[in-house]
Amino acid sequence: MIAATLELMRSPRTTAALTTAGAGLVAIAFTLQQSIGWPGYVAALIVLTLLLGASLIARRDEIDWHWAILPISLLGYLGWVGLSVLWSEYQRVTLVSFGYLLLVTFVGVYIGLSRDTIQVIRSFGDVLRAVLLASLVLEVLSGIILDAPLAALNIHGELAYGGPISGLVSTRNQLGLLAAIGLATFAIEWRTRSVTRQVAIPSLALATGTIGFTQSPVVGMVTVVLVFAAAALYGIRRLREDRRQFAQYAVLAALAVFATLAWAFRAPIIALFNATGELEFRLELWQRILAFVPVHWLEGWGWTGIWNPTTPPYSALTPTEGRPHDSALNAVVDLWLQIGAVGVFVFLTLVGLAFTRSWLLAGRRRSVVHTWPALVLVALITVSVAESAVLVEFGWLLFVICCVKASAELSWRSALSPRALPFTDTDALPHAQ
């Protein structure tokens, strides 16, 4: 019986199913929280985590534990978040929120350790297709068929007027982020022939249409940056190896020039994206938050992740009516409030290392699948200017996976691994499971 159970838990089909279940569960966290409540959702996440742990134990002989050691920067960030329980102004909330962060982190670590990059892409492709399609169906039901909002899911039924739509994930910015990541994922699926043309083209159309219907200036900005990043990577990858380093420096210089021009011409750019109202709202919110930051500027007030509207100081920052929000709408401002300047420094170090490793791998490796982590991180970093999505739930899950993958393939510990080879391109081939 035990042998049969271990064999089941280590099978490729079980690993694939658990990966898809983990990604799907976190992707529709808002819908599950609204339908079965927080206790039901957390219980489902705990059960899934136990299954993932059993699968890791069953597959312990298949995992290279030189690679499985988590990035020190990720451990340092989680350690600082955990330590904030000691000085938190709301210790019970911080403890529960940190536990939730660890559950989502474990799901990301499992996926990063257990699946090849192409397998991760295939699982997330299926999940994103399902979420975007279900979101569109509900928006059609609400906005066209019933012509009435679905208040429980925060769907306002405005599809007939061209949007904005929010689907299964509460806000238009979150839905648009999923669609933008889906756009990159579906394109890579098509390039690697992991799916047929009959699946790839409608998927790309679904993601593009969703981005348009969100009517989100933030998502528009993310999409533009993502397209430029993909074009830059495409150009770098086509160069000879001896010219790639120069190209990387050129891209870095172009990025600096672009950032300078964007700041110099910020007013017309904001007007172009019709984001004046969005910016004014965020500036006002950030000013209110920064009034609380100096009280605990070094260590922060204590981790919450998603804001708790009944806990100070968030009770003074979360409106009871009007435009609701459960974050600072900026990752750095959110972190500075919650875990202080030290937490901001540790997180920025973590992001910098993960992105640098992912970008270098995307430029060096032949297989196009290695561009996925870099493009996902580009989307998450860009959206962090106007959202805190990278800190919690699906954004954090994606970040952990990219971080683990990049660290496993480009770190000093890779040299200690007996599996470390000069170059392998096995990820270029589609996997059945």
Helices and strands as residue ranges (DSSP letters): H 2-9, H 12-27, H 29-58, H 65-68, H 72-83, H 91-114, H 117-140, I 141-145, G 151-153, G 159-161, G 167-169, H 172-191, H 197-214, H 217-238, H 241-264, H 266-272, H 276-290, G 293-296, H 314-317, H 331-364, G 368-370, H 371-383, G 389-391, H 393-409, G 412-416, G 426-428
